[in-house]
Amino acid sequence: MITSRSQQLFSRAQNCMPGGVNSPVRAFKSVGTDPLIMKKAKGARMYDVDGNEYVDYVCSWGPLILGHAYPEVIDSICEAVHHGTSYGATCEMEIELAQQICDAIPSVDKIRMVSSGTEAAMSAVRLARAYTGRDKIVKFEGCYHGHADIFLIKAGSGMLTGGVPTSPGVPLKTAEQTLIAQYNSLESVKELFDQSGPDIACVIVEPVAGNMGLVLPHKGFLEGLRQITELHGSLLIFDEVITGFRLTYGGYQNIAGINPDLTVLGKIIGGGLPVGAYGGREDIMERVAPAGDVYQAGTLSGNPPAMAAGLKTLSILKNRDCYEKLERSGSLLVQQIQDILKTRGIGCSVNSTGSMFTVLFSDQEVVDFKTVMTCDTDRFALFYRELLNQGICFPPSQYETCFLSCAHEPDDLEKTVKAINKAVERVL
């Protein structure tokens, strides 16, 4: 694999961008190689500046559920752009997308569009604090809700591979307001409420953890969170930036049968363009300005191209045939990966649900942050680099999730399985 052009561009990027990237995980540091510079993508394939082709399981970290450059989505974006990129005023598509999301997720009566998942999660917590009149929040070790100060306490995603459990620049007094529980441990949550219940405004959780690798909720865990928060008068926030419209039409809460008080969305509802949203019960959302007194604003919130891309994506997903295909593809691929690893006697936990999976190099079943930390990241780095050499692009971190798209066809899966088999033979 020739990467000379990528190397040249990365060297140039380091002169004008911190670490040569605009998001830490793109630096490929945890997998021991320089980053690739991409040129274009189509369907399930990406192409770098050196002309190398890859079957893509990053899918822009989840939003490209239909695949890269899906024609109908691109046409919708182009049509919107021809009418202007931003008005600084409300457009009809904002209203249509808001209504479509409210119709799809029963717990969401009203919704506010923003420009990123971080902005959405940050705003939801501010709203929860205002509504309850309390300051403290509960989050889970290894879960990632964006880079706002209140969340960078034992966070997941790039914070794990970067080795920085709490980022410098976060004031101590801010950190003290964030209480840390253990994912899949209701006892750890109960202990926090026993100690600080009257001061806890909300519990925020990824209903399916996707930022410490993929970790599924134990039976009764999410139901238990709903009961605890109701008992103590706190709000329950589901961060469905990753899971919203990824595993079913609507949120994972539709599958679990649980209604959180607030929901955070992103990724897919923008069809691959920058977007975020938070929504929930009407009495809570009516506190948001200008209806209420909780201030939040954004010049590019609800911008026409993102709304057009989101509307078209959700209208296609509403058919639900996409989810059936994704379920089949995901189940087939994961089963074949598990068979290869088992045959070779390699200690590994392949966690999966629907179109999401992570190959976790641990001899233990990975069910929480503690077991995630038993993973052999050096072994993953070897595995990752060998796959990349064979044209398979997994996320460049042991602690990220692989995503399938509707564009992944049987030949893509076949190529992936062959590459994994060779990678296991050569480096593991």
C-alpha positions in Angstrom: 0.0 0.0 0.0 1.5 3.3 -1.1 0.9 6.2 1.3 3.5 8.8 0.2 0.9 11.5 -0.6 -0.9 11.0 2.7 2.4 11.3 4.5 3.3 14.5 2.7 -0.1 16.1 3.4 0.0 15.0 7.1 3.4 16.6 7.5 2.0 19.8 6.0 -1.1 19.6 8.3 1.1 19.4 11.4 2.5 22.9 10.6 -1.0 24.5 10.7 -3.3 22.2 12.8 -2.7 20.8 16.3 -1.4 17.3 15.8 -2.2 17.7 12.1 -5.9 16.9 12.7 -9.2 18.5 13.6 -10.3 15.6 15.9 -7.9 13.5 18.0 -8.8 10.0 16.9 -8.0 10.9 13.3 -4.4 11.0 14.2 -4.2 7.2 14.3 -1.8 7.4 17.3 -3.4 4.5 19.2 -2.8 2.1 16.2 0.8 3.1 15.7 0.7 4.6 12.2 0.2 7.9 10.4 -3.3 8.9 9.3 -4.6 8.4 5.9 -5.8 11.5 4.0 -9.1 10.7 2.2 -10.0 12.1 -1.2 -13.5 10.7 -1.9 -16.0 8.0 -1.0 -18.9 6.2 -2.6 -21.3 3.6 -1.2 -19.3 1.4 1.2 -15.9 2.4 -0.2 -13.4 5.2 0.6 -10.4 6.3 -1.5 -7.3 8.0 -0.2 -5.1 10.6 -1.9 -2.7 7.8 -3.0 -5.5 6.0 -4.8 -5.9 3.1 -2.2 -9.4 1.8 -1.9 -11.0 0.7 1.4 -14.2 -1.0 2.5 -15.3 1.5 5.2 -16.6 0.5 8.6 -16.2 4.0 10.1 -19.1 5.5 8.1 -18.1 8.9 9.4 -18.5 7.5 12.9 -22.0 6.3 12.3 -24.2 8.8 10.4 -23.8 7.3 6.9 -26.3 4.6 7.4 -27.2 4.7 3.7 -23.5 4.8 2.6 -21.3 7.5 1.2 -22.7 9.9 -1.3 -26.1 8.3 -1.4 -27.7 9.8 -4.6 -31.0 10.9 -3.2 -29.4 12.5 -0.2 -26.8 14.3 -2.4 -29.6 15.6 -4.6 -31.5 16.9 -1.6 -28.4 18.7 -0.4 -27.7 20.3 -3.8 -31.3 21.5 -4.2 -31.2 23.1 -0.7 -27.8 24.7 -1.4 -29.1 26.3 -4.6 -31.6 28.2 -2.5 -29.0 29.3 0.1 -26.8 27.7 2.8 -28.1 29.6 5.8 -30.8 32.2 6.3 -30.4 33.2 10.0 -34.1 32.6 10.0 -36.4 29.6 10.2 -36.9 27.5 7.1 -39.8 25.0 6.4 -37.5 22.0 6.5 -36.6 22.6 10.1 -40.3 22.2 11.0 -40.7 19.1 8.9 -37.7 17.4 10.4 -38.7 18.3 13.9 -42.1 16.9 13.3 -40.7 13.7 11.8 -38.5 13.1 14.8 -41.3 13.8 17.3 -43.5 11.3 15.4 -40.8 8.7 15.5 -39.8 8.9 19.2 -42.8 8.8 21.6 -40.9 10.5 24.5 -40.1 13.5 22.4 -42.9 16.1 22.3 -40.7 19.0 21.2 -37.2 19.3 19.9 -34.5 21.9 19.4 -32.0 21.6 16.5 -28.3 22.4 17.2 -25.1 21.9 15.2 -23.3 19.0 17.1 -23.8 16.2 19.6 -21.7 18.0 22.1 -23.9 21.1 21.9 -27.0 19.0 22.2 -25.8 17.1 25.3 -24.5 20.2 27.0 -27.8 22.0 26.4 -29.8 19.1 27.6 -27.9 19.0 30.9 -28.3 22.8 31.4 -32.1 22.4 30.8 -32.2 19.5 33.3 -30.5 21.6 35.9 -32.8 24.5 35.4 -35.9 22.3 35.5 -34.9 20.5 38.7 -33.1 23.4 40.4 -30.2 21.1 41.1 -26.5 21.2 40.1 -25.0 17.7 40.1 -25.2 15.2 37.3 -24.5 11.5 37.0 -22.6 10.0 34.0 -21.0 6.7 33.5 -17.3 5.8 33.3 -16.2 5.3 29.7 -19.3 7.0 28.2 -18.7 10.0 26.0 -21.2 12.8 25.6 -18.9 15.3 23.8 -16.2 17.6 25.0 -18.1 20.1 27.2 -16.3 20.5 30.6 -19.0 18.7 32.5 -18.5 15.5 30.5 -14.7 15.2 30.4 -14.6 13.2 33.6 -13.5 9.6 32.9 -14.9 9.9 29.4 -14.7 7.4 26.6 -13.7 7.6 22.9 -10.5 9.5 22.3 -10.2 10.2 26.0 -9.4 6.6 26.5 -6.7 6.2 23.9 -5.3 9.6 24.7 -4.6 8.5 28.2 -6.2 11.7 29.7 -8.9 10.7 32.2 -9.8 14.3 32.8 -8.7 17.0 30.4 -6.7 19.9 31.7 -8.7 23.1 31.5 -11.7 21.7 33.3 -12.2 23.7 36.5 -12.1 21.6 39.7 -15.4 23.0 40.8 -17.0 22.0 37.5 -15.6 18.5 37.8 -17.0 18.2 41.3 -20.5 18.5 40.0 -20.1 15.4 37.8 -20.6 12.1 39.7 -19.3 8.9 38.1 -21.2 5.6 38.1 -20.3 2.3 36.5 -22.1 1.3 33.3 -24.3 -1.8 33.9 -24.1 -1.4 37.7 -27.3 -0.1 39.3 -25.7 -0.4 42.7 -23.2 2.2 41.8 -26.0 4.5 40.8 -28.0 3.9 44.0 -24.9 4.7 46.1 -24.6 8.1 44.4 -28.2 8.8 45.0 -28.0 7.7 48.6 -25.2 10.2 49.1 -26.3 13.1 46.9 -29.9 12.4 45.7 -31.4 15.8 46.5 -28.6 17.5 44.5 -28.7 15.3 41.4 -30.4 17.0 38.4 -30.1 14.1 36.0 -28.5 10.9 34.9 -27.1 10.9 31.3 -26.3 7.6 29.7 -25.7 6.1 26.3 -28.4 3.4 26.3 -26.0 1.3 24.2 -22.4 2.4 25.1 -20.6 3.1 21.9 -17.5 5.1 23.0 -15.6 2.4 25.0 -16.1 0.0 22.2 -19.6 -1.4 21.9 -21.0 -2.4 25.3 -24.6 -3.5 25.6 -26.9 -2.7 28.5 -27.6 -5.6 30.9 -31.2 -6.7 31.2 -33.0 -4.4 33.7 -30.2 -1.7 33.7 -32.0 1.0 31.7 -35.3 0.1 33.5 -33.5 0.5 36.8 -32.2 3.9 35.8 -35.7 5.0 35.0 -37.0 3.9 38.4 -34.2 5.5 40.4 -34.5 8.8 38.7 -38.3 8.9 39.1 -37.9 8.0 42.8 -35.6 10.9 43.4 -37.1 13.5 41.1 -34.2 13.6 38.8 -34.4 13.5 35.0 -33.2 10.7 32.8 -31.3 11.7 29.6 -30.7 9.2 26.9 -27.7 10.2 24.7 -28.8 8.6 21.4 -26.3 10.5 19.2 -25.0 7.2 18.0 -28.1 4.9 18.5 -30.8 7.3 17.3 -32.2 5.9 14.0 -29.1 3.6 13.8 -30.7 0.4 15.3 -34.4 1.1 14.5 -36.5 3.8 13.1 -36.6 6.2 16.1 -34.4 5.7 19.2 -33.0 2.7 21.1 -35.6 3.7 23.6 -38.2 2.4 21.2 -36.6 -1.0 21.4 -36.2 -0.9 25.2 -39.7 0.4 25.8 -38.4 3.2 28.1 -39.3 6.9 27.9 -36.5 9.1 29.1 -37.3 12.7 30.0 -34.8 14.1 27.5 -33.1 12.6 24.4 -29.9 13.8 22.7 -29.7 13.1 19.0 -27.2 13.7 16.2 -25.3 11.7 13.4 -28.0 10.2 11.2 -30.6 13.0 11.6 -28.3 15.2 9.5 -27.6 12.6 6.8 -23.9 13.1 7.2 -23.9 16.9 7.7 -23.1 18.6 11.0 -26.2 18.4 13.2 -27.4 17.7 16.7 -30.7 18.0 18.6 -32.2 17.6 22.0 -35.9 17.0 22.9 -38.3 15.6 25.4 -41.4 16.2 27.4 -43.3 19.4 26.6 -43.2 20.8 30.1 -39.4 20.5 30.2 -38.8 21.7 26.7 -41.0 24.8 27.2 -38.3 26.1 29.6 -36.0 26.6 26.5 -35.8 30.2 25.3 -37.7 32.0 23.8 -40.6 30.0 25.2 -38.9 29.9 28.6 -35.9 31.2 30.5 -33.1 28.6 29.7 -31.0 30.3 27.1 -29.5 28.4 24.1 -29.0 29.7 20.6 -27.0 28.9 17.4 -26.7 30.7 14.1 -26.4 27.6 12.0 -28.9 25.5 13.9 -31.4 24.0 11.5 -29.4 25.1 8.4 -31.1 24.1 5.2 -28.6 21.6 3.7 -28.4 19.6 7.0 -32.2 19.6 7.3 -32.6 18.5 3.7 -30.1 15.6 4.2 -31.8 14.6 7.4 -35.3 14.6 6.0 -34.3 12.5 3.0 -32.3 10.0 5.1 -35.2 9.5 7.6 -37.8 9.2 4.8 -35.8 6.4 3.3 -35.2 4.7 6.7 -38.9 4.9 7.5 -39.4 2.1 5.0 -37.6 -0.1 7.5 -36.3 -2.5 4.7 -32.9 -0.9 5.4 -32.9 -2.2 9.0 -33.7 -5.7 7.9 -30.8 -5.7 5.5 -28.5 -4.2 8.2 -29.5 -6.9 10.7 -28.8 -9.6 8.2 -25.4 -8.2 7.2 -24.4 -7.5 10.7 -25.4 -10.9 12.0 -23.6 -12.7 9.1 -20.4 -10.7 9.4 -20.1 -11.0 13.2 -20.8 -14.7 13.2 -18.0 -15.2 10.6 -15.6 -13.1 12.6 -16.4 -15.0 15.8 -15.8 -18.3 14.0 -12.4 -17.2 12.7 -11.2 -16.1 16.1 -12.6 -19.2 17.9 -10.9 -21.5 15.4 -7.6 -19.7 16.0 -8.0 -19.8 19.7 -7.7 -16.0 20.1 -9.1 -14.4 23.2 -11.6 -11.9 21.9 -15.0 -10.5 22.7 -17.0 -9.5 19.6 -19.8 -7.3 20.9 -22.6 -6.5 18.5 -26.1 -5.3 17.9 -27.7 -4.7 14.6 -25.4 -2.7 12.4 -22.8 -2.0 15.2 -20.0 -4.2 16.4 -16.6 -4.1 18.1 -13.8 -6.6 18.1 -12.4 -6.4 21.6 -9.1 -8.1 22.3 -9.8 -9.4 25.8 -10.0 -12.9 27.3 -12.9 -11.6 29.4 -16.5 -10.8 28.4 -16.6 -7.1 27.9 -19.6 -5.7 29.8 -18.4 -2.4 31.4 -15.5 0.0 31.7 -13.5 -2.3 34.0 -13.5 -5.1 31.5 -13.0 -2.8 28.5 -9.7 -1.8 30.2 -8.5 -5.5 30.0 -8.3 -5.2 26.2 -4.9 -5.7 24.5 -4.5 -2.4 22.6 -1.2 -3.5 21.1 -2.8 -6.6 19.6 -5.6 -4.5 18.2 -3.1 -2.1 16.6 -1.4 -5.0 14.8 -4.8 -6.3 13.7 -5.9 -2.9 12.5 -2.8 -2.2 10.5 -3.0 -5.5 8.7 -6.6 -5.0 7.8 -5.8 -1.5 6.5 -3.1 -3.0 4.3 -5.7 -5.3 2.8 -8.2 -2.5 2.1 -10.4 -2.8 5.2 -10.9 0.4 7.2 -12.0 -0.2 10.8 -12.0 2.8 13.3 -8.4 3.5 14.4 -9.0 2.8 18.0 -9.8 -0.3 20.1 -12.4 1.8 21.9 -14.6 2.7 18.9 -17.5 1.0 17.2 -17.6 -0.4 13.7 -20.7 0.5 11.6 -22.3 -1.1 8.6 -24.3 0.8 6.0 -27.0 -0.3 3.6 -24.4 0.1 0.9 -22.3 -2.8 2.2 -22.9 -5.7 -0.2 -22.1 -9.4 0.1 -18.8 -8.9 -1.8 -17.7 -6.2 0.7 -18.5 -8.6 3.6 -16.6 -11.4 1.8 -13.6 -9.3 1.3 -13.7 -8.3 5.0 -13.9 -11.9 6.2 -10.9 -12.9 4.0 -8.9 -10.0 5.3 -9.7 -10.8 8.9 -8.7 -14.4 8.3 -5.3 -13.3 6.8 -4.8 -10.7 9.6 -5.3 -13.4 12.2 -2.8 -15.7 10.4 -0.1 -13.1 9.9 -0.1 -11.0 13.1 -2.0 -12.7 15.8 
